[in-house]
C-alpha cells in the first residue's frame, strides 16, 4: 500500500467526462480543461485492429512537439507478454513435477526392493 503522507503520492480518479465536468466546473467546456492523464476503456477489447487504429489516430492528432510529451500505454501489450511468461513458467513447473515424481517412484521402488531382499 502506498504511503498517503508521501508528497509524491498521486491518487487516480476514474470518472466519466460529464461527471468530471460537474465536479470541476459545471459551466466549463471539455476544451477549457487541462488534462494530465486520460484513461480510455473500449467496448471491443478483442479487436486488435480497432485498438491499433485508435492509438494511431490519437498519435496523429498532435504535433511532433506535443507528441514528445505524450505516452500512450496499451494494456493489452503487457497482457500478451504476461501470458507468454505464464506459459513458460507452467512448462518449467510441469517438468520439475515430472522429475520429482520419477525420483519419488525410483526411491520407493528401490526401498521396496531392498526390503524384499532383506
Order of alpha helices (4+ residues) and beta strands (2+ residues): alpha-alpha-alpha-alpha
